[in-house]
Amino acid sequence: MSHHSCILFLTLSLLGFTLPAHTLTYAKEPGAQIYQPTPVPDRIMLTWKQDPAHTQSVTWRTDTSVTKCYGEIAVAEAGPDFAKTARQFKADTSQLKTDLGDCHFHAITFTDLKPDTLYAYRVGADDIWSEWMQFRTLSDQDDPITFIYFGDAQNQIKSLWSRVIRQAVLTAPEARFLLHAGDLVNRGNKDEEWGEWNYSGGWINGMLTNMAIPGNHEYDVNRVNPTAEEQKTKKRHLARRWRQRFEYPENGPNGMKETVYYLDFQGIRFIGLNSMDDREAQAKWLETVLKENPNRWTIITHHHPINSVSEGRDNPELREHWQPLYDKYQVDLVLQGHDHSYGRTGLQLQRNTKRKASHQSAGGTVYAVSVSGPKMYELKAKNEFLRRAAETQLYQVITVEPKEIRYQAFTATGTLYDAFTLRKNSRVGGPNELINQIPDTPERTGSAKKD
């Protein structure tokens, strides 16, 4: 705004004139300016690569001038003297070429930690360090644990998704980790979108562990010096940053490290699958992981749904390769995304793959599909879901105890929209008991298709 424009605006304001909000426009700063790396650590994020009761992984970003980085960690205390007892760990550093320029990502796994203990940590190098942040290790017992599950964030992340993750943490301050069921961003190799995602989570990502699996939008074209062949075919690959950024167990099938994995904690076997990769190969691996499961509960996440809630969508390959194993090994809960609407089943067993349907039954698995971002699709007319929603941003708060799972879905405004309790049968191998607790909140079916 020029000097003369400022005087005119102030004069009009003093005379009582106001301008409608829609007439006030602001130039959008390019992502290359907003999200440039510096020597100061940013995009700090906790993940789990090993046992969550005794280790904690963290990744962060700097510019390429920082070639050696460290993390320091100590048991947190009420006073500031904890820093004097901090242990130092050296980070693994790798370079990433992005469409906005080059940067360095750094990764550390803090080891030899005590279970259920509050730690303070910071990351950096020389005289440039992050603030001290805190996290609590998980218990090594089957204690209750709460986490927050998000469907696709994907679009308009900073402007419209940020309110969801922040409201979710206000709703469940006791949550120990965040689960993202794919499509965290829209274009996996666009650094500006990852900048928005990290901005939205902010300090939350540095104090609560993020568990995630890739969706179809984490697969993207090469946006940095693509070859002529790449420009021609527009072939998409897993975003280059995934394995530098997301430190997860490397116990999946060959060629699928850190996109397919499992982790055991507090009575749960948590399994992440990659519905964009070889489903048949994953099924062979999955059978072993389910068969040799010593935990009381099994929770699985993958991006594409077993049964779709949105119009014009269907994934028969998942029902063919994965759902029979869910039935055989009595998987308790499956958390999914992709459909940009909400749907939650009752207990469900596979009945007829060719009919694109599964049957509500006295036993089986509960399936949920959710969306946290603003991109929305219409609901299909026929469905297998007990509760649905269109045109609604949601987050889910899930608490797992030795004898039951409590599930609550909230809208972006913090309103309870869906709920159930899943009780484990006291008889080994017996079906779970599902107790629906759907609130009186009217069902938001929006522009759902009608027969």
C-alpha positions in Angstrom: 0.0 0.0 0.0 1.5 3.4 -1.0 2.0 6.4 1.3 -1.0 8.2 -0.3 -3.2 5.1 -0.1 -2.4 4.8 3.6 -3.4 8.5 4.2 -6.6 8.0 2.2 -7.5 4.8 4.1 -6.9 6.4 7.5 -9.0 9.5 6.5 -11.9 7.3 5.4 -11.7 5.4 8.6 -11.8 8.5 10.7 -14.8 9.7 8.8 -16.6 6.5 9.6 -16.2 4.8 6.2 -15.4 1.1 6.2 -14.5 -1.2 3.3 -16.1 -4.6 3.0 -13.8 -7.4 3.9 -13.9 -8.9 0.5 -12.4 -5.7 -1.1 -9.3 -5.9 1.0 -6.9 -8.2 -0.9 -3.4 -9.2 0.1 -0.6 -10.5 -2.1 0.3 -14.1 -1.5 3.9 -14.6 -0.6 5.5 -17.3 -2.8 6.3 -20.5 -1.0 9.9 -20.1 -1.9 10.1 -17.2 0.5 7.9 -18.5 3.3 9.3 -22.0 3.6 13.0 -21.5 2.9 15.2 -23.5 5.3 17.7 -21.7 7.5 20.4 -22.8 9.9 17.7 -22.9 12.7 16.1 -26.3 13.1 12.4 -26.4 11.9 9.8 -29.0 11.0 10.7 -30.9 14.1 8.7 -34.1 14.3 8.6 -37.1 16.6 8.2 -40.6 15.2 8.8 -44.2 16.4 11.3 -46.4 14.7 11.9 -48.8 17.6 10.3 -49.7 20.9 8.2 -46.7 22.0 8.8 -47.5 25.7 12.6 -47.2 25.5 13.3 -45.1 22.4 12.1 -42.0 20.6 12.9 -40.9 17.0 12.9 -37.2 15.9 13.5 -35.6 12.5 14.0 -32.0 11.5 15.2 -29.7 8.7 17.9 -27.1 8.2 19.6 -25.4 5.2 22.6 -27.1 3.7 25.1 -25.0 5.6 24.4 -27.3 8.6 26.3 -30.5 8.0 26.6 -31.9 11.6 23.6 -31.9 13.9 22.9 -33.2 17.4 20.1 -33.9 19.8 20.3 -33.5 23.5 17.9 -35.3 25.9 17.4 -35.5 29.7 14.7 -36.5 32.1 12.4 -33.5 32.5 12.3 -31.7 35.8 10.3 -28.8 37.3 13.4 -26.6 37.3 15.8 -25.7 34.5 18.8 -27.7 35.8 17.7 -30.8 33.9 19.8 -29.5 30.9 23.0 -30.1 32.9 22.4 -33.8 32.8 21.5 -34.0 29.1 23.0 -36.8 26.9 24.0 -35.9 23.4 23.3 -38.0 20.2 24.7 -37.3 16.8 22.1 -37.1 13.9 22.2 -38.8 10.6 22.1 -36.1 7.9 20.9 -36.4 4.3 20.3 -33.9 1.5 16.9 -33.4 -0.2 16.4 -31.6 -3.4 13.0 -30.0 -3.5 11.2 -27.8 -6.0 12.0 -24.8 -3.7 15.7 -25.7 -3.4 18.0 -27.9 -1.4 17.8 -28.6 2.3 19.2 -31.1 4.9 17.1 -33.4 6.9 18.4 -34.8 10.2 17.3 -37.9 12.1 18.0 -39.3 15.6 16.7 -42.1 17.6 17.1 -41.5 21.3 17.8 -44.9 23.0 18.1 -46.3 26.5 15.1 -44.4 27.8 12.9 -45.3 30.7 9.2 -46.4 30.2 6.4 -43.9 31.0 8.9 -41.1 31.7 8.8 -37.4 30.7 11.8 -36.3 28.8 13.0 -32.9 27.6 15.0 -32.7 24.3 16.3 -30.2 21.8 18.0 -30.4 18.4 20.6 -28.3 16.7 24.3 -27.6 16.3 26.9 -25.2 17.6 25.1 -22.2 19.0 21.9 -22.7 17.0 19.4 -24.9 18.8 15.7 -25.4 19.0 13.8 -24.8 22.1 13.6 -27.6 24.7 10.5 -29.7 24.0 9.0 -32.6 26.0 7.5 -36.0 25.3 6.6 -39.0 27.5 7.7 -42.5 26.6 5.1 -45.2 26.4 4.5 -47.7 29.2 6.0 -51.2 28.9 2.7 -52.5 30.4 -0.8 -52.9 28.9 -1.9 -49.6 30.3 -4.7 -47.5 28.6 -3.5 -45.3 25.8 -5.3 -42.6 23.8 -4.5 -41.4 20.2 -6.0 -39.2 17.6 -6.8 -40.5 14.1 -7.0 -38.2 11.0 -8.3 -38.9 7.5 -7.0 -36.9 4.5 -5.7 -33.4 5.2 -4.5 -32.9 1.6 -5.8 -29.5 0.5 -5.8 -25.9 1.8 -3.8 -27.3 4.7 -2.7 -24.1 6.4 -6.0 -22.2 5.9 -8.5 -25.0 6.7 -6.9 -28.1 8.1 -4.9 -26.4 10.8 -8.0 -25.7 12.9 -8.7 -29.5 13.0 -5.4 -30.7 14.3 -5.4 -27.9 16.9 -9.0 -28.6 18.0 -8.2 -32.3 18.2 -5.4 -31.8 20.7 -7.6 -29.5 22.8 -10.2 -32.2 22.9 -7.8 -34.9 23.8 -4.8 -33.4 25.6 -4.1 -36.9 27.0 -3.4 -38.3 23.5 0.0 -40.0 23.1 0.3 -40.0 19.3 -1.4 -38.9 16.1 -2.3 -41.2 13.3 -2.6 -40.0 9.7 -4.2 -42.4 7.2 -2.5 -41.1 4.1 -2.8 -38.0 1.8 -1.2 -35.7 4.3 -0.6 -33.3 1.3 -1.9 -33.0 -2.2 1.3 -33.3 -4.2 4.0 -35.2 -2.4 7.0 -33.5 -4.0 5.7 -29.9 -3.5 7.7 -28.5 -0.6 5.3 -25.6 0.0 2.5 -28.1 0.9 4.8 -29.8 3.4 5.6 -26.4 4.8 1.8 -25.8 5.4 1.5 -29.2 7.0 4.3 -28.6 9.4 3.1 -25.0 10.1 -0.4 -26.4 11.0 0.9 -28.9 13.5 3.7 -26.6 14.8 4.9 -27.5 18.2 2.4 -30.4 18.4 4.5 -32.4 16.0 7.5 -32.0 18.3 5.7 -33.2 21.4 3.3 -35.9 20.1 4.5 -38.7 17.9 3.2 -38.8 14.3 2.4 -42.2 12.8 1.5 -42.2 9.1 1.1 -44.3 6.0 1.3 -43.0 2.5 -1.8 -42.3 0.4 -2.0 -41.9 -3.4 -1.1 -38.2 -3.1 2.2 -39.0 -1.4 3.0 -40.4 -4.8 4.0 -37.6 -7.2 5.9 -36.8 -10.4 9.5 -35.7 -10.2 9.4 -31.9 -9.8 13.2 -31.3 -9.7 15.0 -31.5 -13.1 12.7 -34.3 -14.5 14.1 -36.2 -17.5 12.4 -36.1 -20.9 11.0 -39.5 -20.2 9.6 -38.4 -16.8 8.0 -35.3 -18.4 6.4 -37.5 -21.0 5.1 -40.3 -18.9 4.2 -38.3 -15.7 4.9 -41.4 -13.7 4.4 -41.0 -10.0 6.7 -42.3 -7.3 6.7 -42.2 -3.5 7.7 -38.7 -2.5 11.5 -38.6 -2.1 11.2 -37.1 1.4 9.1 -39.9 2.9 11.9 -42.1 4.2 14.1 -39.1 5.3 11.2 -37.5 7.2 9.2 -40.4 8.6 11.4 -42.7 10.7 9.4 -45.9 11.1 10.2 -49.6 11.7 12.0 -51.3 8.8 10.2 -54.6 9.3 7.9 -54.6 6.3 8.2 -56.6 3.0 11.2 -56.1 0.8 11.1 -52.8 -1.0 8.5 -51.3 1.2 10.5 -50.1 4.2 8.9 -47.4 6.3 5.7 -47.5 4.3 4.6 -51.0 5.5 5.4 -51.8 9.1 4.2 -52.9 12.5 4.8 -51.8 16.1 3.8 -53.3 19.4 2.9 -51.2 22.4 0.6 -51.3 25.5 -1.2 -54.4 24.4 -1.7 -53.4 20.7 -0.2 -54.6 17.5 -0.4 -51.5 15.3 0.0 -52.3 11.6 0.5 -49.8 8.7 -0.1 -51.0 5.1 0.5 -49.2 1.8 -2.5 -49.6 -0.4 -0.5 -48.0 -3.3 2.0 -50.9 -3.4 1.9 -54.6 -4.1 -1.2 -55.8 -2.2 -0.5 -59.5 -2.7 3.0 -59.3 -1.4 1.8 -57.3 1.6 -0.8 -60.0 2.2 1.8 -62.7 2.5 3.8 -60.5 5.0 0.6 -59.6 6.8 -0.4 -63.2 7.5 2.8 -63.8 9.3 2.5 -60.6 11.3 -1.1 -61.4 12.3 -0.5 -65.1 13.0 2.5 -64.4 15.3 0.7 -61.6 17.2 1.0 -61.8 21.1 -1.1 -58.7 21.7 -4.7 -58.4 22.9 -5.7 -55.9 20.3 -4.9 -55.5 16.5 -5.4 -52.1 14.8 -4.6 -51.7 11.1 -4.4 -48.5 9.0 -4.2 -48.1 5.3 -5.3 -45.3 2.9 -7.8 -46.9 0.5 -11.0 -48.3 2.2 -12.0 -51.9 2.2 -15.6 -50.6 1.5 -16.0 -47.1 0.1 -18.5 -44.6 1.5 -18.3 -42.2 -1.4 -19.9 -42.3 -4.8 -18.0 -44.0 -7.6 -15.2 -45.5 -5.5 -14.4 -49.2 -4.9 -11.3 -51.2 -4.0 -12.0 -54.9 -4.7 -8.3 -55.8 -4.6 -8.2 -55.0 -0.9 -11.2 -57.1 -0.2 -9.6 -59.9 -2.2 -6.2 -59.9 -0.6 -6.5 -58.3 2.8 -10.0 -58.7 4.2 -10.0 -62.5 4.4 -6.9 -62.1 6.7 -8.8 -59.5 8.9 -11.6 -62.1 9.3 -9.3 -65.1 9.9 -7.2 -63.4 12.6 -9.9 -61.3 14.1 -8.6 -57.8 13.5 -10.4 -55.4 15.8 -10.3 -52.0 14.1 -9.3 -50.7 10.6 -8.7 -47.0 10.1 -8.8 -45.6 6.6 -9.1 -42.4 4.4 -9.2 -41.5 0.7 -13.0 -41.1 0.3 -13.3 -37.5 1.6 -16.4 -38.3 3.6 -17.1 -40.3 6.8 -18.4 -43.8 7.3 -18.2 -46.2 10.2 -19.4 -49.8 10.1 -20.6 -52.2 12.8 -18.9 -55.6 13.2 -18.3 -56.8 9.7 -17.1 -60.0 8.0 -16.5 -60.5 4.3 -19.4 -62.2 2.5 -19.3 -61.6 -1.2 -16.4 -59.8 -2.9 -18.1 -59.7 -6.3 -21.1 -57.9 -4.9 -18.8 -55.1 -3.6 -20.3 -55.5 -0.1 -19.6 -57.0 3.3 -22.2 -58.2 5.7 -23.0 -56.8 9.1 -22.5 -59.7 11.5 -22.3 -60.7 15.1 -18.5 -60.8 14.8 -15.8 -59.3 12.7 -14.0 -56.0 12.3 -15.1 -52.4 12.7 -14.0 -50.2 9.7 -13.8 -46.4 9.7 -13.3 -44.0 6.9 -12.7 -40.4 7.7 -11.6 -37.0 6.3 -10.0 -34.1 8.2 -9.3 -31.7 5.4 -11.7 -29.5 3.3 -11.9 -31.5 0.1 -15.3 -33.4 0.1 -17.0 -36.0 -2.0 -20.6 -37.0 -2.0 -21.9 -40.1 -0.3 -23.0 -43.2 -2.3 -26.6 -44.3 -1.9 -26.2 -47.9 -0.8 -23.8 -48.5 2.0 -22.7 -50.7 4.8 -22.1 -48.0 7.4 -24.0 -47.3 10.6 -23.0 -43.6 10.7 -22.0 -41.4 7.8 -21.2 -37.8 7.1 -20.7 -35.6 4.0 -19.3 -32.1 3.9 -17.8 -32.5 7.3 -14.2 -32.2 8.6 -13.6 -34.7 11.5 -11.0 -36.1 13.8 -11.3 -39.3 15.9 -10.2 -39.8 19.5 -9.5 -43.5 20.3 -8.7 -44.9 23.7 -7.5 -48.5 24.0 -7.7 -50.3 27.4 -7.1 -54.0 28.2 -10.8 -54.9 28.0 -12.3 -52.3 25.6 -11.7 -49.7 22.8 -13.6 -46.4 23.1 -14.0 -44.5 19.8 -15.3 -41.0 19.4 -15.5 -39.0 16.2 -15.7 -35.2 16.5 -16.4 -32.5 14.0 -13.9 -29.7 13.4 -15.9 -27.6 15.9 -15.5 -30.2 18.7 -19.0 -31.6 18.5 -19.4 -35.3 19.2 -20.7 -36.9 16.0 -20.2 -40.7 16.4 -19.1 -43.1 19.2 -18.9 -46.7 20.1 -17.3 -49.1 22.6 -15.7 -52.3 21.4 -15.4 -54.9 24.2 -13.1 -57.8 24.1 -14.7 -61.2 24.6 -13.5 -62.9 27.8 -13.4 -66.1 25.9 -10.3 -66.4 23.7 -11.3 -66.3 20.1 -14.8 -65.2 20.9 -16.3 -62.2 18.9 -16.1 -58.7 20.3 -19.1 -56.9 21.6 -20.0 -53.6 19.8 -21.9 -51.0 21.8 -23.1 -48.2 19.6 -23.2 -44.8 21.3 -24.2 -42.6 18.4 -25.2 -39.1 19.7 -28.4 -37.3 18.8 -26.5 -35.0 16.5 -28.3 -35.1 13.1 -26.6 -37.1 10.4 -24.9 -34.8 7.9 -25.5 -36.7 4.6 -25.2 -33.5 2.5 -25.6 -34.2 -1.2 -25.6 -38.0 -0.8 -26.8 -39.9 -3.8 -30.4 -41.2 -3.7 -31.7 -44.4 -5.4 
